[in-house]
């Protein structure tokens, strides 16, 4: 079979055309490089990056002649690094637009770089304070975000609706700690409505903290001393918010009488926040930027986003996105549409900028149109309420309409609108199932009185004494610890009234502390010692009395009164003294008996005279006169010996009557242990376990004592030879029984100190003010 020549030529012509089509298309395809400066370490940065990838993929798959190439740079939250990344993108990648910058500081620095290169800069941040339209020195800056003024007004309207007059503002500072524009705007707005900012807690950037948990805990603890219980959280990262709310929950700053309001951008991340963090935010109100979630384009994007996000960040548990991802997608779409309108990206950056600013379409995040480099149109916010491990939508708010419970065709229902939160009355679920709106400040006088446990059967009633008052038909509580408690109340009132009721408890001190941990009691007042193992479960106030281990022992028994004068010298000393006396008497008699008539007479008279002369020579002058010179030498020597003996005797006898009788019998713990000596201690105190577990005493040698006067009985009966008490208790004992006893510090080479006496409460309750 043969083909006509014309048919063959036509076939060859079409084959040549189709064979060169790919080369022709490739030659006409233009790739536009776009730089993206984000913080890839944050949840917002991850969502933004995934959304940009989806937008670029969609554009590239639908466009034949134009393609988009994304070049990402991670700044780590540093504005200077963002400016450096912008210069790098311009030099190395020849980008024709730069997108990103979630903070205003980054946006300004990058916009300055873009202004010099005349490259459009699209920022996800806007100025916190309203500025003139299109700053003349930043003509290439495009703000893909609405001004925060409307969100500030929304927060103010919520505060005004509940008649809260004092608030506390919390926000995380940027890299330099200077971004307080949103705080200034909020402060001015609240002041116009008579609301005072009592305190602001500025948290540094999360990445700059070496111990975020400890830092947040220390700073959140300062909020306990403030009167306001209304907290507004502005500009905080997910990581910092996790520590903030967990510590606030632990310190009971989230609960009765308190209210928390969470602003964007964190409120828009609630879908991705860990459930444990969400549960610590129970009752909080959040303000989210509204966007349509039931359109076909949104559903398609969400499916693509989840696939890309899960592929790039498998460590993230939740793949839901917020308004930031939608704005990132719309930013890429805006540039792509601008390129399509100009026909090419090679017509100049000024042309591309004009095309971007002329955008007018409905994107995933809402209406996309610009005036003066900013998005135009009012924002619509969703009011959400955290409940349990999730949140619910209460209603909506816009600056032009106010509050409403529902929407009609994406607009607030005019029939259900209101100027205050009263339009959403009954929908808010507060923390602790509070049925009424929180006051926003503690009002203990109307609250349930604190159940304060006190030890009933105390060993030392000087500290706590509990008696039944039949006249008043109630328990009467007194003692040193109770006096300290009331002194504290006198200082706190009337600013912090603390209604309370004392509940006597019969049991050990450890059981009493455990009853605070299990919420049987709200607090404990008494001679309770601060210990490390107790502090794991309960909170102690600052110690109001020093505590250490003391030992009570008896003093050495007194000598017999009849013969006590003989005790200064030993028997040997008395014998030597007597021998010297007799020797001196003999010498004097021998020298004076022949020449001195005073010593004449019978031999027994001579010896008596010599003995009398020698014995009394120290006390007075004698009528007898010695005549022999040798006798005078002997007398002088004897007088010197007598002077030394009398001085020594006087000193020893005085010491015996004072210091010696106060000398304790025992001062050494090791001696008690080696000899299995019986010792006593408070039967309900931790000292018993301390003697067993730390000092290694045999439990059989430890006797529990329940009354202060029983110590004396046990000592007198010989049942114990030492008693171990805490320092304040030993002072109380010696005040009553100082005769025959003394306090010594146990000497085994270790100082046994404890935390001191303190009041007990469950973690971070009202008794924190006592510190």
C-alpha positions in Angstrom: 0.0 0.0 0.0 1.4 3.4 -1.0 0.7 6.9 0.6 0.4 10.1 -1.4 3.4 12.3 -1.3 1.4 15.2 0.2 0.3 13.0 3.1 3.9 12.0 3.8 5.0 15.6 3.9 2.2 16.6 6.2 3.0 13.8 8.6 6.7 14.8 8.6 5.7 18.5 9.3 3.6 17.6 12.3 6.3 15.3 13.7 8.8 18.1 13.5 6.5 20.5 15.3 5.8 18.1 18.2 9.4 17.1 18.5 10.4 20.7 19.1 7.4 21.6 21.4 9.2 20.5 24.6 12.2 22.6 23.7 10.0 25.6 22.8 8.1 25.3 26.1 11.2 24.9 28.2 12.7 28.0 26.6 9.6 30.0 27.5 9.3 28.8 31.1 10.4 31.4 33.7 11.3 30.5 37.3 10.7 33.1 40.0 12.8 32.8 43.1 11.1 33.8 46.4 12.8 34.0 49.7 11.1 32.9 52.9 12.5 34.1 56.3 10.9 32.1 59.1 11.6 30.7 62.5 11.5 27.0 61.8 12.0 26.1 65.5 8.5 27.3 66.4 5.1 25.9 65.7 4.1 29.0 63.8 7.2 28.7 61.6 6.6 25.1 60.9 3.0 25.8 59.8 4.1 28.7 57.7 6.7 26.7 55.9 4.4 23.8 55.1 1.7 26.2 53.8 4.2 27.9 51.5 5.2 24.6 50.0 1.6 23.7 49.3 1.0 27.1 47.7 4.1 26.8 45.5 3.2 23.2 44.5 -0.3 24.2 43.5 0.9 27.2 41.4 3.7 25.2 39.7 1.3 22.3 38.7 -1.2 24.8 37.2 1.2 27.1 35.4 2.9 26.2 32.1 5.2 29.2 31.7 5.9 30.3 35.3 7.3 28.4 38.2 8.0 29.4 41.8 11.2 28.4 43.6 11.2 28.8 47.4 14.4 29.5 49.4 14.0 29.2 53.1 16.1 30.7 55.8 15.8 30.0 59.5 16.6 33.0 61.8 16.2 31.4 65.2 14.2 34.5 66.4 17.1 36.9 65.9 16.1 40.1 63.9 19.7 40.8 62.9 20.0 37.3 61.6 16.8 37.9 59.6 18.4 41.0 57.9 21.5 39.0 57.1 19.4 36.2 55.6 17.6 38.8 53.4 21.0 40.0 52.0 22.1 36.5 51.5 18.9 35.6 49.6 19.3 38.6 47.3 23.0 37.9 46.5 23.0 34.2 46.2 19.5 33.3 45.1 18.5 36.5 43.3 15.1 36.4 44.9 12.4 38.7 43.5 10.4 38.9 46.7 10.8 38.0 50.4 8.1 36.6 52.7 7.9 35.9 56.4 9.1 37.9 59.5 6.5 37.1 62.2 7.7 40.0 64.4 7.7 43.7 63.6 11.4 44.1 64.4 12.3 41.5 61.8 9.9 43.1 59.3 11.5 46.5 59.7 15.1 45.3 59.3 14.3 43.1 56.3 12.2 45.9 54.7 15.2 48.2 55.0 17.2 45.6 53.0 14.4 45.2 50.5 14.1 49.0 50.1 17.7 49.3 49.1 17.4 46.4 46.6 13.8 47.5 45.6 12.4 44.1 46.3 8.9 43.6 47.7 8.8 42.4 51.3 5.7 40.7 52.6 5.5 40.5 56.3 3.2 38.4 58.6 3.6 41.0 61.3 2.0 44.5 61.6 2.9 47.4 63.8 1.5 47.3 67.2 0.9 51.0 67.2 -1.0 52.6 64.3 1.5 54.3 61.9 1.0 56.6 59.0 0.0 54.9 55.7 3.1 53.5 54.0 6.1 54.8 55.9 8.1 56.8 53.4 11.3 55.0 54.2 9.8 51.5 53.8 7.9 51.7 50.5 8.5 48.1 49.6 7.0 46.7 52.8 3.6 44.9 52.5 1.9 43.8 55.7 0.0 40.6 55.3 -1.7 41.0 58.7 -4.3 43.2 60.2 -3.5 45.8 62.8 -3.7 44.7 66.4 -5.9 47.6 67.3 -9.1 45.6 66.8 -7.9 42.8 69.0 -7.0 45.2 71.7 -10.5 46.7 71.5 -12.0 43.1 71.8 -10.0 42.4 74.9 -11.1 45.7 76.4 -14.7 45.0 75.7 -14.4 41.6 77.4 -12.9 43.3 80.5 -15.5 45.9 80.5 -18.3 43.4 80.2 -17.4 41.7 83.5 -16.7 45.0 85.3 -13.1 44.0 86.2 -11.2 47.1 87.3 -7.7 45.7 87.7 -5.8 43.3 85.4 -2.3 41.8 85.1 -0.7 41.6 81.7 1.7 38.9 80.8 3.7 38.7 77.6 6.9 37.2 76.2 9.4 39.8 75.0 11.1 39.5 71.7 14.8 38.9 71.1 15.7 42.4 72.5 12.9 42.7 75.0 11.7 46.0 73.5 8.4 45.0 71.8 5.9 46.5 74.1 3.8 48.2 71.5 0.9 45.9 72.0 1.1 46.5 75.7 1.1 50.2 75.2 -2.0 50.0 73.0 -3.8 47.8 75.5 -2.8 50.1 78.4 -4.3 53.1 76.6 -7.4 51.3 75.7 -8.0 50.0 79.2 -7.3 53.4 80.7 -10.0 55.0 78.6 -12.5 52.6 80.3 -11.2 53.1 83.8 -9.3 49.8 84.0 -5.9 49.7 85.8 -3.0 47.5 84.9 -1.8 46.5 88.4 1.2 44.6 87.2 2.9 43.4 84.0 5.0 40.2 83.9 7.5 40.4 81.1 9.0 37.0 80.2 12.2 36.9 78.1 12.4 34.9 74.9 12.0 31.2 75.6 15.2 30.3 73.7 17.3 32.6 75.9 16.4 30.8 79.2 18.6 27.9 80.5 16.0 26.9 83.1 12.6 28.0 81.8 10.6 26.0 84.4 12.5 27.5 87.3 12.4 31.0 85.9 8.7 30.9 85.2 7.9 29.4 88.6 9.9 32.1 90.4 8.2 35.0 88.4 4.7 33.5 88.5 5.0 33.2 92.3 5.1 37.0 92.4 1.6 37.2 91.1 0.3 35.6 94.3 0.9 38.8 96.1 -1.2 40.9 93.7 -4.8 41.9 94.3 -6.0 41.3 90.7 -6.9 37.8 89.5 -7.6 38.8 85.9 -4.7 37.8 83.6 -4.3 38.9 80.0 -1.7 36.9 78.0 -0.3 38.7 75.0 2.3 37.6 72.5 3.6 34.3 73.9 5.1 31.2 72.3 3.7 27.8 72.7 6.8 26.6 74.7 6.6 29.5 77.1 2.8 29.2 77.5 3.2 25.5 78.5 5.4 26.5 81.5 3.3 29.5 82.3 -0.1 27.7 82.6 1.3 24.7 84.3 2.9 26.8 87.0 -0.2 29.0 87.3 -2.3 25.9 87.7 0.0 24.5 90.4 0.0 27.8 92.3 -3.8 28.0 92.1 -3.8 31.1 90.0 -6.2 29.3 87.7 -9.4 28.6 89.6 -12.0 30.3 91.7 -12.1 34.2 91.4 -9.5 34.2 88.6 -10.0 34.8 84.9 -7.5 34.4 82.0 -7.8 35.9 78.5 -5.5 34.7 75.7 -4.8 36.8 72.7 -3.7 35.9 69.2 -1.4 34.5 68.0 -1.3 31.9 70.8 -5.1 31.5 70.8 -4.9 30.3 67.2 -2.5 27.5 68.2 -4.9 25.9 70.7 -5.6 23.1 68.1 -1.9 22.1 68.2 -1.2 22.6 71.9 -0.6 19.5 74.0 -3.6 18.2 75.9 -1.8 18.4 79.2 -1.3 22.1 78.6 -4.9 22.6 77.5 -6.1 21.0 80.7 -4.1 23.5 82.8 -5.9 26.4 81.0 -9.4 25.4 82.1 -11.8 28.2 82.0 -9.6 30.6 80.0 -11.1 32.8 77.2 -9.3 33.0 73.9 -9.5 35.4 70.9 -8.9 33.8 67.5 -8.9 35.4 64.1 -11.9 33.9 62.3 -11.6 32.1 58.9 -14.0 30.1 56.9 -13.5 26.3 57.4 -16.2 24.8 55.2 -15.3 26.1 51.8 -14.1 23.7 49.1 -10.7 25.5 48.7 -10.1 25.4 52.4 -10.9 21.7 52.6 -8.5 20.9 49.7 -5.8 23.0 51.3 -6.2 21.3 54.7 -5.8 17.9 53.1 -2.6 19.0 51.3 -1.3 20.8 54.3 -1.6 17.8 56.6 0.2 15.6 54.2 3.2 18.0 53.8 3.3 18.9 57.5 3.3 15.3 58.7 6.0 14.4 56.2 8.2 17.3 57.2 7.5 17.3 61.0 6.7 13.7 62.1 7.5 14.6 65.7 4.5 17.0 65.9 1.4 15.2 67.3 -1.2 17.5 65.7 -1.3 18.6 62.1 -4.1 21.2 62.4 -3.1 24.8 61.3 -4.0 28.3 62.3 -4.5 31.6 60.7 -0.7 31.9 60.2 -0.6 29.0 57.7 -3.5 30.5 55.8 -1.8 33.9 55.5 1.4 32.2 54.3 -0.6 30.4 51.6 -2.3 33.6 50.6 1.1 35.4 50.5 2.4 33.0 47.9 -0.9 33.1 46.0 -0.7 36.9 46.0 2.8 36.9 44.5 1.8 34.3 41.9 -1.3 36.3 40.9 0.8 39.4 40.6 3.3 37.6 38.3 0.4 36.4 36.1 -1.0 39.9 35.8 2.4 41.4 34.8 3.0 38.5 32.4 6.6 38.1 33.5 8.7 38.7 36.6 11.3 40.5 34.5 9.4 43.8 34.2 11.0 45.2 37.3 10.4 44.9 41.0 8.4 48.1 41.1 6.0 46.7 38.7 5.7 43.5 40.8 5.1 45.6 43.9 2.3 47.6 42.3 0.7 44.4 41.1 0.8 42.9 44.6 -0.7 46.0 46.1 -3.5 45.9 43.5 -4.6 42.5 44.7 -8.3 42.1 45.4 -9.6 38.6 46.0 -10.9 36.3 48.7 -8.2 34.1 50.0 -8.2 31.4 52.6 -7.5 33.9 55.4 -10.2 36.3 54.2 -10.3 39.4 51.9 -6.9 40.2 50.4 -6.7 43.8 49.4 -4.2 46.5 50.4 -4.2 50.2 51.2 -1.0 51.9 52.0 0.8 48.6 52.3 -1.6 47.2 54.9 -4.5 44.8 54.7 -7.8 46.6 54.6 -11.1 45.6 56.2 -12.1 44.8 59.8 -11.2 41.5 61.4 -13.7 39.0 62.7 -12.7 37.2 65.9 -13.9 34.0 67.4 -14.3 33.9 71.2 -13.3 30.5 72.5 -13.5 28.9 76.0 -11.1 26.2 77.2 -12.9 23.3 78.8 -11.1 20.2 80.0 -8.7 19.1 77.3 -10.4 20.9 74.4 -12.1 24.2 73.7 -15.5 25.4 72.4 -16.5 28.4 70.4 -18.7 30.7 72.3 -19.4 33.3 69.7 -17.9 36.1 67.6 -16.9 39.7 67.7 -16.1 42.5 65.3 -15.4 46.2 65.8 -18.4 47.3 63.8 -21.1 44.9 65.2 -19.9 43.7 68.6 -20.6 40.3 70.2 -22.8 37.7 68.7 -23.5 34.0 69.3 -23.7 33.0 65.6 -22.9 34.0 62.0 -25.1 34.3 59.0 -23.3 33.8 55.6 -20.0 34.6 57.3 -21.3 37.8 58.9 -22.4 38.4 62.5 -26.1 37.8 63.1 -27.6 41.2 63.7 -30.5 39.7 65.6 -28.2 38.1 68.2 -25.6 40.9 68.6 -24.7 42.8 71.7 -22.2 45.4 72.8 -20.9 43.3 75.7 -20.3 39.6 76.6 -23.9 39.6 77.9 -24.8 38.4 74.4 -22.9 35.2 75.3 -24.3 35.0 78.8 -24.5 31.5 80.2 -22.1 30.0 77.6 -18.8 30.5 79.5 -17.5 27.6 81.6 -15.2 28.9 84.2 -12.6 27.0 86.1 -13.8 24.9 89.0 -17.3 24.8 87.6 -17.9 28.3 88.9 -21.6 29.1 88.3 -21.1 32.9 88.5 -18.7 35.2 86.8 -15.4 35.4 88.7 -14.8 38.6 90.7 -11.3 39.0 89.4 -9.9 39.5 92.8 -9.8 37.3 96.0 -12.7 37.8 98.4 -12.1 35.3 101.2 -14.7 36.7 103.5 -17.5 35.3 101.4 -15.6 32.1 100.7 -15.8 28.8 102.5 -13.6 29.1 105.7 -10.3 27.4 105.6 -10.2 24.2 107.6 -7.1 24.5 109.7 -5.9 21.4 111.6 -4.2 21.8 114.9 -2.6 19.0 117.0 -4.9 18.2 119.9 -2.7 16.1 122.3 0.5 18.1 122.2 3.4 17.2 124.5 4.2 20.8 125.1 1.1 22.9 125.5 3.2 26.1 125.4 3.1 25.8 121.6 -0.5 24.6 121.0 -3.1 24.0 123.6 -6.6 22.8 122.8 -9.4 22.9 125.3 -13.2 22.5 125.1 -15.0 25.7 126.0 -18.3 24.7 127.4 -19.6 28.3 127.6 -19.0 28.9 123.9 -19.6 25.3 122.9 -16.5 25.1 120.8 -12.9 24.3 120.9 -10.5 26.9 122.4 -7.1 27.0 120.8 -4.1 28.9 122.3 -0.3 28.8 122.5 2.7 30.4 120.9 2.0 29.0 117.4 -1.6 30.3 117.5 -0.3 33.8 118.7 2.0 33.9 115.7 -0.8 33.0 113.4 -3.0 35.8 114.7 -0.2 38.3 114.5 0.1 37.5 110.8 -3.6 37.9 110.3 -3.5 41.3 111.9 -0.9 42.4 109.3 -2.9 40.9 106.4 -6.3 42.2 107.3 -8.3 44.0 105.9 -6.6 43.6 102.5 -6.6 39.8 102.7 -9.3 38.6 105.0 -8.9 34.9 105.8 -12.0 33.2 107.3 -11.0 30.0 109.1 -12.0 27.4 111.6 -9.6 25.3 113.8 -10.1 21.6 113.7 -8.4 19.6 116.5 -6.7 16.4 115.4 -5.6 13.5 117.4 -2.7 11.7 115.8 0.9 12.0 114.7 2.4 15.1 113.1 3.1 13.1 109.9 -0.5 12.1 109.7 -1.6 15.7 110.2 0.6 16.9 107.4 -0.7 14.1 105.2 -4.2 15.3 105.8 -3.2 18.6 104.2 -1.8 16.8 101.1 -5.1 14.8 100.7 -7.2 18.0 101.1 -8.8 17.0 104.4 -7.4 20.2 105.9 -6.5 23.4 104.0 -3.7 24.2 106.4 -2.0 23.2 109.7 -1.0 25.6 112.5 1.3 24.2 115.2 4.8 23.2 116.1 5.3 21.4 112.8 8.9 21.1 111.6 9.8 21.8 108.0 11.3 18.6 106.5 12.4 17.7 103.0 10.1 14.7 102.7 7.1 16.7 103.9 7.8 19.5 101.4 7.3 17.1 98.5 3.5 17.1 99.2 2.7 20.3 101.0 3.9 23.9 101.1 5.5 25.5 104.2 5.7 29.1 105.1 8.9 30.7 106.1 10.1 29.3 109.5 9.1 31.3 112.5 11.2 29.4 115.0 14.7 27.8 114.7 14.9 24.0 115.1 17.7 21.6 115.9 18.3 18.5 117.9 18.8 19.0 121.6 19.5 16.5 124.3 18.2 16.8 127.9 20.3 15.1 130.6 20.5 15.1 134.3 23.4 16.9 136.0 25.9 15.1 138.3 24.4 14.6 141.8 25.5 17.0 144.5 28.0 15.9 147.2 26.8 15.3 150.8 26.4 18.7 152.5 27.9 17.5 155.8 31.3 16.6 154.3 31.3 18.8 151.2 34.1 21.0 152.8 36.5 18.0 152.5 36.0 17.6 148.8 38.3 20.4 147.5 41.3 18.3 148.4 41.9 14.7 147.9 42.8 12.4 150.7 46.4 12.4 149.7 46.4 16.2 149.7 44.9 16.3 153.2 47.5 13.8 154.4 50.4 15.8 153.0 49.0 18.9 154.6 48.7 17.2 158.0 52.3 15.9 157.7 53.6 19.4 156.9 51.7 20.8 159.9 53.1 18.2 162.3 56.6 18.6 160.9 56.5 22.3 161.4 55.1 21.9 164.9 58.0 19.6 165.7 60.7 21.9 164.3 59.3 25.0 166.1 59.1 23.0 169.4 62.6 21.6 169.0 64.1 25.1 168.3 62.1 27.1 171.0 61.7 24.7 173.9 65.0 25.5 175.7 65.4 29.2 175.1 61.9 30.5 174.9 59.9 30.6 178.3 56.6 30.7 176.2 57.2 27.1 175.3 58.4 26.0 178.8 56.6 23.6 181.1 55.6 20.0 180.8 56.3 18.3 177.5 52.6 18.0 176.6 52.1 21.8 177.2 55.1 22.5 175.0 53.6 20.4 172.2 50.2 22.0 172.6 51.7 25.5 172.5 53.7 24.6 169.4 50.6 23.1 167.7 48.4 26.2 168.6 51.1 28.6 167.4 51.6 26.8 164.1 47.9 26.2 163.3 46.6 29.7 164.0 49.6 31.8 162.8 47.9 32.6 159.5 44.8 34.2 161.1 46.0 36.4 163.9 49.1 37.5 165.8 50.0 35.5 168.9 51.2 36.5 172.3 54.0 34.0 172.0 57.1 35.3 170.5 59.8 33.2 168.8 63.3 34.0 169.7 65.3 31.7 167.5 66.2 33.1 164.1 65.9 29.7 162.6 62.4 29.4 164.0 61.5 32.7 162.2 62.7 31.2 158.8 60.6 28.0 159.5 57.5 30.2 160.3 57.9 32.2 157.1 58.1 29.1 155.0 55.1 27.7 156.8 53.0 30.9 156.2 53.8 30.8 152.5 52.7 27.1 152.3 49.5 27.9 154.2 48.8 30.8 151.9 49.0 28.6 148.8 46.9 25.9 150.4 44.2 28.3 151.5 44.0 29.9 148.0 43.7 26.6 146.3 41.1 25.4 148.7 39.0 28.5 148.2 39.1 28.2 144.4 38.3 24.5 144.4 35.5 24.9 146.9 33.8 27.7 144.9 34.0 25.7 141.7 32.5 22.8 143.4 29.5 24.8 144.6 28.8 26.3 141.2 30.2 24.9 137.9 30.7 21.4 139.0 27.2 20.8 140.0 25.9 21.9 136.5 28.1 19.4 134.6 26.0 16.9 132.7 26.3 13.2 133.1 26.3 12.4 129.4 27.1 14.4 126.3 28.1 11.8 123.8 25.6 10.0 121.5 28.0 7.3 120.7 28.2 6.4 124.4 24.4 6.1 124.5 24.5 3.8 121.4 27.3 1.5 122.6 25.7 1.0 126.1 22.2 0.6 124.7 21.1 3.4 127.0 17.3 4.1 127.1 16.4 7.5 125.7 13.1 9.3 125.5 11.4 11.5 122.8 8.1 12.9 121.8 5.8 10.0 120.9 4.1 11.9 118.0 7.2 13.7 116.6 9.4 12.8 113.7 12.3 12.6 116.2 11.5 9.0 116.9 12.1 8.0 113.3 15.2 10.3 113.2 16.8 8.5 116.1 16.2 5.2 114.4 17.0 5.9 110.8 19.6 8.6 111.1 21.3 8.1 114.5 20.9 4.3 114.4 19.4 3.9 117.8 17.9 0.6 118.7 14.1 1.0 118.5 13.8 -1.0 121.8 15.8 1.7 123.6 13.6 4.5 122.5 10.7 5.4 124.7 7.8 7.6 123.5 6.6 10.2 125.9 3.3 12.0 125.5 3.4 14.7 128.3 5.9 17.2 129.3 6.0 16.3 133.0 6.4 12.6 132.1 10.0 13.3 131.1 10.7 14.2 134.8 9.0 11.0 136.0 10.9 8.8 133.5 14.2 10.5 134.5 13.6 10.0 138.3 12.5 6.3 137.8 15.7 5.6 135.7 13.6 4.6 132.7 15.6 7.0 130.5 18.9 8.7 131.0 18.6 11.2 128.1 15.8 12.9 126.2 15.9 14.1 122.6 13.8 17.2 121.8 13.8 20.0 119.3 15.4 23.2 120.3 12.2 25.2 121.0 10.8 22.3 123.0 14.0 21.9 125.1 13.7 25.6 126.0 10.2 25.1 127.1 11.2 22.1 129.2 14.0 23.9 130.9 11.8 26.9 131.6 9.7 24.5 133.7 12.2 22.0 135.0 15.6 23.7 135.2 16.6 22.2 138.5 18.6 19.0 138.1 18.6 19.1 134.2 20.6 20.8 131.5 20.5 21.0 127.7 23.5 19.8 125.7 24.3 19.7 122.0 24.8 16.1 121.0 28.4 15.5 120.2 28.9 13.0 117.4 30.6 15.3 114.9 27.4 16.4 113.2 25.2 19.4 113.6 21.6 18.1 113.5 19.6 21.1 112.2 16.1 21.0 110.8 14.0 23.5 108.8 12.4 25.2 111.8 8.7 25.5 112.7 6.4 26.6 109.9 2.7 26.7 109.0 1.6 24.0 106.5 -0.7 24.5 103.5 -1.4 22.7 100.3 0.8 23.9 97.4 0.5 27.6 96.8 -2.8 28.4 98.6 -3.6 31.5 100.6 -1.0 30.8 103.3 1.7 31.8 100.8 1.0 35.3 101.9 2.5 34.5 105.3 5.9 34.4 103.8 
